[in-house]
Every structure is written in C-alpha cells, then in structure tokens.
Amino acid sequence: MAQSSKTIKPASTNKNKLSRREFISSAAAAAATFTIVPRSVLGGPGNTPPSEKLNIAAIGCGGQGWSDLRNVSSENIVALCDVDDRWAKPAWEKFPNAKRYKDFRVMLDKQKDIDAVTVSTPDHTHAVASMTAIKHGKHVYVQKPMAHSIYEVRMLTEAARKYKVATQMGIQGHAFEGPRLLCEWIWDGAIGPVREVHVWSNRPADVWAQGRMPFFEMDKANRPPDADVWAHAIPRPKENPPVPSELDWDLWLGPAPSRPYHPCYAPWRWRGWWDFGTGALGDMGCHDISPIFWALKLGHPTSVEASSTQVFKETFPWACKIHYQFPARGDMPPLKMVWYDGGLLPDRPEELEDDRQMPLEDGIIFVGDKGKILAEGWGAQSPRLIPEAKMKEYNKPPKTIPRGIQHHQDWIRACKGGPAPLANFDYSGPLAEIVLLGNVAVRIGEGKKLYWDGPNMKVTNIPEANEYIRREYRQGWTL
C-alpha cells in the first residue's frame, strides 16, 4: 500500500484555521462569555436551575483533562481524581478546595454532592469511569473515542438513555462553523448526491510511537533524545523500572490486562498500544469523521476492509487505509468512505488549483455527482467547493442549524435541563462504533472484508473478528 505518487507540497498557512492546541487554549475564554438562559426556558423537575452552578468532578486532571477542567471551570469544581500526582499538579493548585482522589469508584461512592463528571483518562478506562458515574446518576462528559471497544460504546449509549443523564463526547470541532456549513450545503444539493468521501489524519506523525522500527536498530547518531523509551514501540519492554512514587500503577491499568510499569506506556504514550489506546483512528477519527457522519446521515456500515503497514501483537501499525461501505439512507445513495492515516493521502483532486495545497494534517474530500468539497482541519474548517470558481458561483442556502454555543457549555446547559447536547451519546455512540470497527478490520488483516451486522454488533462472515468487539476485564473491574 503506497501513498499517491503525486507530489504534495506543504500546506500554506491559513490564518483562519485553528489547530487543536489553539482551540483548547481559546475555548476556556469563550466559555467565560457564555450566558445561562432563564430557568423558565430550561428549568425542569430534578434539574439544577440554570441560575445555579453545577458541582463537577474531574476524572483525569492532566493533559486533556486539564483542558476539559478549564472549559468547565465556570461551574463549581468540587472533586478531582487522578492516578498521577505529577500530571494532576496544576489542577491541585488551581482548585485547592476540591477534594482529591485517586480511585473514581471511591470518589463516586463517598462524595454525594457531585452533579456531573468529566472523564479524560486514557481510552481503556473511559467506559468503566463513565458507566460508574452514569449508574450514580451523574451527567457525563467523556473524551473521544468514548470507549475502548464497540461493546463498551453500545453499553454506555444504552445506559445514558436508561438513567436519563446529559452526555457529551469530546469532539470540540463539532461545535465549529465548518460542520454546519457542510450539512447545509450538502443538504442543499451543492455537489449533488455524494457517493464517495475521503478523510485523513497525519497521526501518529511523531506524536507517539507505534508500529515503527525500534530505535535501537538505528545508528546512534540518528536516535532521538528519549530513544531508550521509544525503542520499545513494537515489542513489550523487558525492563522493569520502578513505578514513580506519585503514580498508582494498578489504578492506571484499571480493567486492562496486568503488566509491569514502563514509561513507554504512561503518562501519554499509551495511544499506540492495543491494550490501552485506539491508535490514530481512535484519536482523530471521531473528530474527522463526525462532519461526514452528520452531513451524510450515516448509520451502521455494511462492510469494512483495511490495509496497513505491518500489524503487531502489541502496537498499532504505523499507517492504515480503511474502506467503509454504507447503504443508501433515505434519498441519499450508498456511500464509500475511505480513511487514511500515518501520512497516507488520497489522490489530489483534479479540480484543485495548482497553487493550492492539500491539507496534510487532517482533511475531507466529499465527491458528489455534480462536484467536490474540500475541508481541512479536525473541525472541518474552511470548507470550499472546488475549484474556487464554483465556490464563488454557489448561491449558499440560509443558515438553518443553530450556532453560538461552545462545546463544553452545550453539555453544561443540558445538565441544567436544557436541550440534549449535539454530541450526546445517541449521536456520538454510533459515530464511535464506526471508528472502532475500523480497528477491528486492521487487526484481522489486509484483504479480509468484514460484513457487519450493526444492530447485533456482529461480524457475520469472519467469526474470529468478533473477539475484538469486546474484551475481558481483569479481576476487580466491571462495566
């Protein structure tokens, strides 16, 4: 499997495009300007009045958890839970009055004043933390990809309905303008019926190690400074370094299979390991596929097939290409969607002008019977019909989808009795299942098309693929 042979030049700087890092730093400021509407509009029996603040607990306070905390800091932060005091230190200092915990199960059993929780842990503990909170009647905001397995996603989606809690998955770009424009243009028939979509991310792109040649096989002069850690990207490390005193390794492992501590897993290199992460697709797929899922009204795919660089027992491959097939939906025709990661890109559209570049980090190409749309960035930013002449000729439809509320505040409003958040589990659950099904295809191997019975969560033609739909938890952990 090779990248398109066409030469791709680096994308030019776009001052209107936000990176994920820039968005995270600016979203907290946006949250501070959000105005709660009167209780007469949003209030309801058993709900926190909109004029009052929620009592929020954070499960996972470092890294992405620190960003989520800042974005909900308009409310009362009453409890903080993290297994690693090193990464949680900024949160401990910012919210000195919040009670501290290492085990979310203890926190939720003991502290009764919690209304809602954010879950910003590694992927393998998303489900157990979220389900525990839901069963305690707490509203839940959980980072993408919602859970580590398709089964966990389905159980969380059903539990949220049963317990009637407000939920949101962390796909911040869903609140951007780009996805709304894509929906309105495609539903307006801007490019006619869409039968094909190409979507990509450059991850892992040296963000974390997976599926690459161990650095100990490289010439010493070419090794990065942390080569001793990165050298174990493929095999499980044999060394047993001491666990840092600030880290509770057993709680970090949670439901995952037991193994000795090593810095190649934590604090953030877990993404490329099958037991803990969901790879590049799990990291960015929910962001990048969400605009497609929304605009093209997707449900369960009928089949999925993957090709990739070498697949290893312990870690994800370095690069993947995944083909999904979706059935017709209403007046929309069957759809082929192709995902690319690890630096792979689709062919450059002929309609794209010579002086314009394909986005290298994240992008989408919608292929319709009457034209194409190119969007860039993890929030489908700056969507344009191509060539630009078509964009200038297009008589854009009215803006019919609501705007104006920040992603985290959308969830907070729902916790206080407002409308369901746009990325609630009824939306993000089916989206996450599509993403995680791609990883099942990767594990089964190249050249094996999986036929998918979505309602029953079952691969119908390759029985061994079903062992990856759910996983066994180690003793002491349950969903």
C-alpha positions as CSV (number, residue, x, y, z in Angstrom):
1,M,0.0,0.0,0.0
2,A,1.6,3.3,-1.0
3,Q,0.8,6.9,-0.9
4,S,-0.3,8.7,-4.1
5,S,2.6,9.2,-6.3
6,K,1.7,12.8,-6.9
7,T,4.0,15.3,-5.2
8,I,2.2,17.1,-2.3
9,K,3.6,20.4,-1.2
10,P,3.3,21.6,2.4
11,A,0.0,23.3,3.2
12,S,0.2,27.1,3.2
13,T,-0.5,28.9,6.4
14,N,-4.2,29.7,6.8
15,K,-4.9,32.4,9.4
16,N,-8.5,31.3,9.7
17,K,-7.6,27.7,10.6
18,L,-7.4,26.7,14.2
19,S,-5.2,23.9,15.4
20,R,-6.5,21.7,18.2
21,R,-3.9,23.3,20.5
22,E,-5.0,26.8,19.6
23,F,-8.7,25.8,20.1
24,I,-8.1,24.3,23.5
25,S,-6.3,27.5,24.7
26,S,-9.1,29.8,23.4
27,A,-12.1,27.7,24.4
28,A,-11.8,28.5,28.1
29,A,-12.0,32.2,27.3
30,A,-15.1,31.6,25.1
31,A,-16.7,29.6,27.9
32,A,-16.5,32.6,30.2
33,T,-18.7,34.6,27.9
34,F,-21.5,32.1,27.8
35,T,-24.8,33.4,29.3
36,I,-27.1,31.0,31.0
37,V,-30.7,31.5,29.9
38,P,-33.6,31.9,32.4
39,R,-34.9,28.9,34.3
40,S,-38.3,29.5,32.6
41,V,-36.7,28.4,29.4
42,L,-34.5,25.5,30.6
43,G,-35.6,24.5,34.1
44,G,-37.4,21.3,35.0
45,P,-38.1,19.0,37.8
46,G,-35.0,17.4,39.3
47,N,-32.6,19.6,37.3
48,T,-30.1,22.1,38.6
49,P,-31.6,25.5,37.9
50,P,-29.7,27.4,35.1
51,S,-29.0,30.2,37.5
52,E,-27.1,27.9,39.8
53,K,-23.7,26.2,39.3
54,L,-23.2,22.5,38.8
55,N,-20.9,20.6,41.2
56,I,-18.4,19.0,38.8
57,A,-15.8,16.3,39.4
58,A,-13.0,15.5,37.1
59,I,-11.7,12.0,36.4
60,G,-8.3,12.6,34.8
61,C,-6.9,16.0,35.5
62,G,-3.7,16.2,33.5
63,G,-3.2,16.6,29.7
64,Q,-6.6,16.7,28.0
65,G,-8.2,16.5,31.4
66,W,-6.6,19.9,32.4
67,S,-8.1,21.4,29.2
68,D,-11.5,20.0,30.0
69,L,-11.3,21.2,33.5
70,R,-10.6,24.8,32.4
71,N,-13.5,24.6,30.0
72,V,-16.0,23.7,32.7
73,S,-14.5,26.0,35.4
74,S,-17.5,28.3,35.1
75,E,-19.1,25.8,37.5
76,N,-18.1,24.5,40.9
77,I,-15.2,22.1,40.7
78,V,-15.8,20.0,43.9
79,A,-13.6,16.9,43.3
80,L,-10.5,15.9,41.4
81,C,-9.5,12.3,40.7
82,D,-6.2,11.3,39.1
83,V,-3.8,8.4,39.5
84,D,-0.7,10.5,38.8
85,D,0.1,13.4,41.1
86,R,2.7,14.7,38.7
87,W,0.3,15.4,35.9
88,A,-2.5,16.5,38.2
89,K,-0.4,19.1,40.0
90,P,-1.7,22.1,38.0
91,A,-5.3,21.0,38.8
92,W,-4.5,20.5,42.5
93,E,-3.1,24.1,42.6
94,K,-5.9,25.7,40.5
95,F,-8.7,24.2,42.6
96,P,-7.3,23.9,46.1
97,N,-10.8,23.4,47.7
98,A,-11.7,20.4,45.6
99,K,-11.4,17.1,47.3
100,R,-8.7,14.8,45.9
101,Y,-9.0,11.1,45.0
102,K,-7.0,8.5,43.1
103,D,-9.9,6.0,42.6
104,F,-13.0,7.3,40.9
105,R,-15.0,4.5,42.4
106,V,-14.2,5.7,45.9
107,M,-15.0,9.3,44.9
108,L,-18.4,8.5,43.4
109,D,-19.4,6.3,46.4
110,K,-18.2,8.7,49.0
111,Q,-18.9,12.2,47.7
112,K,-22.7,12.8,47.3
113,D,-22.7,16.5,46.2
114,I,-21.4,15.7,42.7
115,D,-23.8,16.6,39.8
116,A,-21.6,15.8,36.8
117,V,-18.2,14.4,35.8
118,T,-15.7,14.9,33.1
119,V,-13.8,11.7,32.0
120,S,-10.4,12.5,30.4
121,T,-8.4,9.3,31.1
122,P,-6.6,7.0,28.7
123,D,-9.0,5.2,26.3
124,H,-9.0,1.9,28.2
125,T,-10.7,3.4,31.3
126,H,-13.2,5.7,29.6
127,A,-16.0,3.1,29.8
128,V,-15.6,1.9,33.4
129,A,-15.3,5.5,34.7
130,S,-18.3,6.8,32.6
131,M,-20.5,3.8,33.4
132,T,-19.8,4.1,37.1
133,A,-20.8,7.8,37.0
134,I,-23.9,7.1,35.0
135,K,-25.1,4.4,37.4
136,H,-24.6,7.0,40.2
137,G,-27.0,9.3,38.2
138,K,-24.2,11.7,37.2
139,H,-24.1,13.6,33.9
140,V,-21.1,12.6,31.9
141,Y,-18.7,14.4,29.5
142,V,-16.1,11.8,28.2
143,Q,-13.3,12.3,25.8
144,K,-13.3,10.6,22.4
145,P,-13.5,7.8,21.3
146,M,-16.0,7.4,24.1
147,A,-14.7,3.9,24.9
148,H,-12.1,1.3,24.0
149,S,-14.4,-1.3,22.3
150,I,-17.6,-1.3,20.3
151,Y,-19.4,-3.2,23.1
152,E,-18.4,-0.6,25.7
153,V,-19.7,2.2,23.4
154,R,-23.1,0.4,23.0
155,M,-23.5,-0.2,26.7
156,L,-22.7,3.4,27.5
157,T,-25.2,4.7,24.9
158,E,-28.0,2.5,26.3
159,A,-27.1,3.3,29.9
160,A,-27.3,7.1,29.2
161,R,-30.9,6.6,27.9
162,K,-31.9,4.4,30.9
163,Y,-30.6,6.8,33.6
164,K,-31.6,9.9,31.7
165,V,-28.4,11.8,32.2
166,A,-26.9,14.5,30.0
167,T,-23.9,13.2,28.0
168,Q,-21.3,14.6,25.6
169,M,-18.3,13.1,23.8
170,G,-15.2,15.3,23.4
171,I,-15.3,16.3,19.8
172,Q,-14.9,20.0,20.2
173,G,-14.9,20.6,16.4
174,H,-18.5,19.5,16.3
175,A,-19.3,23.0,17.6
176,F,-17.4,24.8,14.8
177,E,-18.9,26.5,11.8
178,G,-17.4,24.2,9.3
179,P,-19.6,21.1,10.0
180,R,-22.7,23.2,9.9
181,L,-21.9,24.7,6.6
182,L,-21.1,21.2,5.2
183,C,-24.5,19.9,6.3
184,E,-26.4,22.9,4.9
185,W,-24.5,22.8,1.6
186,I,-24.8,19.1,1.0
187,W,-28.5,19.0,2.1
188,D,-29.0,21.9,-0.4
189,G,-27.5,19.8,-3.2
190,A,-24.4,21.9,-3.7
191,I,-22.5,19.0,-5.2
192,G,-25.4,16.6,-5.9
193,P,-25.7,13.1,-4.4
194,V,-22.5,12.2,-2.5
195,R,-21.3,8.6,-3.3
196,E,-17.7,8.8,-2.1
197,V,-15.7,10.5,0.8
198,H,-12.0,10.5,1.6
199,V,-10.9,11.5,5.1
200,W,-7.4,11.6,6.6
201,S,-5.2,12.4,9.5
202,N,-1.4,12.5,9.7
203,R,-1.4,10.9,13.2
204,P,0.6,9.4,14.7
205,A,3.0,11.7,12.9
206,D,5.7,11.5,15.6
207,V,3.1,12.4,18.3
208,W,3.5,9.0,19.8
209,A,5.4,5.8,18.9
210,Q,3.7,2.8,17.3
211,G,4.4,0.2,14.6
212,R,7.8,1.6,13.7
213,M,11.3,0.2,13.6
214,P,12.7,0.2,17.1
215,F,15.2,3.0,17.5
216,F,17.8,0.6,19.0
217,E,18.2,-0.7,15.4
218,M,19.1,2.8,14.2
219,D,22.6,4.4,14.1
220,K,23.2,6.0,17.4
221,A,23.7,9.4,15.8
222,N,20.1,9.3,14.5
223,R,18.4,8.4,17.8
224,P,16.1,10.9,19.4
225,P,16.9,12.0,23.0
226,D,14.4,9.6,24.5
227,A,15.4,6.6,22.4
228,D,15.5,4.3,25.3
229,V,11.8,4.8,25.8
230,W,10.8,5.0,22.1
231,A,12.9,1.9,21.3
232,H,10.1,-0.3,22.7
233,A,7.4,0.9,20.3
234,I,6.8,-2.6,18.9
235,P,7.7,-5.3,21.5
236,R,6.6,-5.3,25.1
237,P,9.6,-4.0,27.1
238,K,11.6,-6.4,29.2
239,E,12.9,-3.9,31.7
240,N,11.0,-3.4,35.0
241,P,11.8,0.2,36.1
242,P,10.4,1.3,39.5
243,V,7.0,2.9,39.5
244,P,7.2,6.6,40.2
245,S,6.1,7.3,43.8
246,E,3.4,9.8,42.5
247,L,1.7,7.2,40.3
248,D,-0.7,4.4,41.3
249,W,0.1,2.0,38.5
250,D,-2.6,-0.6,39.4
251,L,-5.3,2.1,39.2
252,W,-3.8,3.4,35.9
253,L,-4.1,-0.1,34.5
254,G,-7.8,-0.3,35.6
255,P,-9.6,-3.0,33.6
256,A,-6.7,-3.7,31.2
257,P,-4.5,-6.8,31.5
258,S,-1.9,-6.6,34.1
259,R,1.7,-5.8,33.1
260,P,4.7,-4.2,34.8
261,Y,5.0,-0.4,34.7
262,H,7.2,1.2,32.0
263,P,7.5,4.8,30.8
264,C,6.7,3.7,27.3
265,Y,3.0,3.4,28.3
266,A,2.5,6.4,30.6
267,P,1.9,9.2,31.0
268,W,0.9,9.7,27.4
269,R,2.5,7.1,25.1
270,W,-0.4,4.6,25.6
271,R,-2.2,5.6,22.4
272,G,-0.3,3.2,20.2
273,W,-0.7,0.1,22.4
274,W,-3.7,-2.2,21.7
275,D,-4.4,-2.8,25.4
276,F,-4.7,0.9,26.2
277,G,-5.3,3.1,23.2
278,T,-7.2,3.1,19.9
279,G,-4.5,4.3,17.6
280,A,-4.6,7.2,15.1
281,L,-8.1,6.3,14.1
282,G,-9.4,6.4,17.7
283,D,-7.5,9.6,18.4
284,M,-8.7,11.6,15.4
285,G,-11.4,9.5,13.7
286,C,-14.2,10.8,15.8
287,H,-13.1,14.4,15.1
288,D,-12.6,14.0,11.4
289,I,-15.4,11.6,10.5
290,S,-18.1,13.5,12.6
291,P,-18.8,16.1,9.9
292,I,-19.3,13.2,7.4
293,F,-21.5,11.3,9.8
294,W,-23.6,14.4,10.4
295,A,-23.9,15.7,6.8
296,L,-24.5,12.3,5.2
297,K,-26.8,11.0,7.9
298,L,-24.7,7.8,8.4
299,G,-25.7,4.7,10.4
300,H,-24.1,1.3,10.5
301,P,-21.8,0.4,7.7
302,T,-22.4,-2.8,5.8
303,S,-18.7,-3.7,5.4
304,V,-15.2,-2.6,6.3
305,E,-11.8,-3.6,4.9
306,A,-8.4,-2.4,6.0
307,S,-4.9,-2.4,4.6
308,S,-1.9,-1.2,6.6
309,T,1.8,-1.4,7.3
310,Q,2.7,-4.3,9.5
311,V,0.3,-5.1,12.3
312,F,1.9,-6.2,15.6
313,K,0.6,-8.0,18.6
314,E,1.3,-5.2,21.0
315,T,1.0,-2.0,18.9
316,F,-0.9,-0.4,16.1
317,P,0.6,-0.3,12.6
318,W,2.3,2.9,11.5
319,A,-0.2,3.7,8.8
320,C,-3.7,2.4,7.7
321,K,-6.1,2.8,4.9
322,I,-9.7,1.6,5.7
323,H,-12.6,1.2,3.3
324,Y,-16.1,1.5,4.7
325,Q,-19.3,0.8,2.7
326,F,-22.6,2.3,3.8
327,P,-26.1,1.6,2.5
328,A,-28.5,4.1,1.0
329,R,-30.1,6.4,3.5
330,G,-33.5,7.9,2.5
331,D,-32.8,9.8,-0.7
332,M,-29.0,9.5,-0.2
333,P,-27.2,6.9,-2.3
334,P,-24.8,4.2,-1.0
335,L,-21.5,5.6,0.2
336,K,-17.9,4.6,0.0
337,M,-15.8,6.2,2.8
338,V,-12.0,5.8,2.9
339,W,-9.9,6.6,5.9
340,Y,-6.1,7.3,5.7
341,D,-3.6,7.9,8.5
342,G,0.1,7.8,9.2
343,G,0.9,10.1,6.3
344,L,-1.1,8.4,3.6
345,L,-3.3,10.7,1.4
346,P,-5.9,10.3,-1.2
347,D,-5.2,11.4,-4.8
348,R,-5.1,15.1,-5.3
349,P,-8.5,16.2,-6.8
350,E,-8.1,17.4,-10.4
351,E,-10.4,20.3,-9.6
352,L,-7.9,21.7,-7.0
353,E,-5.9,24.7,-8.5
354,D,-2.2,24.2,-9.0
355,D,-1.4,26.9,-6.4
356,R,-3.5,25.4,-3.7
357,Q,-2.3,22.6,-1.4
358,M,-4.0,19.6,0.1
359,P,-4.2,19.8,3.9
360,L,-1.6,17.4,5.3
361,E,-2.7,17.1,8.9
362,D,-6.5,16.4,8.6
363,G,-8.9,16.8,5.8
364,I,-12.0,15.6,3.9
365,I,-13.0,15.4,0.3
366,F,-16.7,14.9,-0.5
367,V,-17.2,13.6,-4.0
368,G,-20.7,14.3,-5.4
369,D,-22.2,13.8,-8.8
370,K,-22.0,17.5,-9.5
371,G,-18.8,18.5,-7.8
372,K,-16.5,18.2,-4.8
373,I,-16.0,19.9,-1.5
374,L,-12.6,20.1,0.3
375,A,-12.5,20.8,4.1
376,E,-9.4,21.0,6.2
377,G,-8.6,20.6,9.9
378,W,-10.1,18.4,12.6
379,G,-13.2,20.6,12.8
380,A,-13.8,20.5,9.0
381,Q,-12.6,24.1,8.9
382,S,-12.8,26.3,5.8
383,P,-15.0,24.0,3.6
384,R,-14.9,25.1,0.0
385,L,-16.4,23.9,-3.3
386,I,-13.5,23.3,-5.7
387,P,-12.4,24.8,-7.9
388,E,-12.8,28.2,-6.2
389,A,-14.7,29.5,-9.2
390,K,-17.6,27.1,-8.3
391,M,-17.5,28.4,-4.7
392,K,-17.9,31.9,-5.9
393,E,-20.8,31.0,-8.2
394,Y,-22.6,29.0,-5.5
395,N,-25.7,30.7,-4.0
396,K,-25.4,29.5,-0.4
397,P,-28.5,28.4,1.4
398,P,-29.8,30.1,4.7
399,K,-28.1,29.0,7.9
400,T,-30.6,26.7,9.5
401,I,-28.5,24.8,12.1
402,P,-28.2,26.6,15.5
403,R,-24.9,28.3,16.2
404,G,-23.3,30.1,19.1
405,I,-22.7,27.7,22.0
406,Q,-19.3,26.4,23.0
407,H,-18.9,22.6,23.1
408,H,-18.5,22.2,26.9
409,Q,-21.1,24.8,27.6
410,D,-23.5,22.8,25.4
411,W,-23.2,19.9,27.8
412,I,-23.5,22.2,30.9
413,R,-26.7,23.7,29.6
414,A,-28.1,20.2,29.1
415,C,-27.1,19.2,32.7
416,K,-29.3,22.1,33.8
417,G,-32.3,20.9,32.0
418,G,-31.6,22.3,28.5
419,P,-31.7,20.5,25.2
420,A,-29.6,17.5,24.6
421,P,-26.0,18.3,23.6
422,L,-25.2,18.0,19.9
423,A,-22.5,15.3,20.6
424,N,-24.6,13.4,23.1
425,F,-24.3,9.6,23.3
426,D,-27.2,9.0,20.9
427,Y,-25.1,10.8,18.3
428,S,-21.5,10.1,19.3
429,G,-22.1,6.4,20.2
430,P,-22.9,5.3,16.7
431,L,-20.1,7.5,15.4
432,A,-17.6,5.9,17.8
433,E,-18.7,2.4,16.8
434,I,-17.9,3.2,13.2
435,V,-14.4,4.4,14.2
436,L,-13.7,1.4,16.4
437,L,-14.9,-1.0,13.7
438,G,-12.0,0.2,11.6
439,N,-9.6,-1.0,14.2
440,V,-11.3,-4.5,14.2
441,A,-10.6,-4.6,10.4
442,V,-7.0,-3.7,11.0
443,R,-6.4,-6.5,13.5
444,I,-8.0,-9.1,11.2
445,G,-5.6,-8.1,8.4
446,E,-5.3,-7.0,4.8
447,G,-7.6,-8.4,2.2
448,K,-10.4,-9.5,4.5
449,K,-13.6,-7.7,4.1
450,L,-15.8,-7.8,7.2
451,Y,-19.5,-7.8,6.7
452,W,-21.1,-6.0,9.7
453,D,-24.4,-6.6,11.4
454,G,-24.6,-3.3,13.3
455,P,-27.7,-3.8,15.4
456,N,-26.4,-7.1,16.7
457,M,-22.7,-6.0,16.9
458,K,-21.6,-8.9,14.9
459,V,-19.2,-9.7,12.0
460,T,-21.2,-12.2,10.0
461,N,-18.5,-13.8,7.7
462,I,-15.3,-13.9,9.8
463,P,-16.2,-15.3,13.3
464,E,-12.7,-14.6,14.8
465,A,-13.2,-10.9,14.2
466,N,-15.9,-10.9,16.9
467,E,-13.3,-11.4,19.7
468,Y,-12.3,-7.8,19.2
469,I,-15.8,-6.4,19.6
470,R,-15.5,-6.6,23.4
471,R,-12.8,-7.5,25.9
472,E,-12.4,-9.2,29.2
473,Y,-11.7,-7.1,32.2
474,R,-9.1,-8.1,34.8
475,Q,-10.4,-9.2,38.2
476,G,-11.9,-6.4,40.3
477,W,-13.2,-4.3,37.4
478,T,-16.6,-4.4,35.8
479,L,-18.7,-2.3,33.4
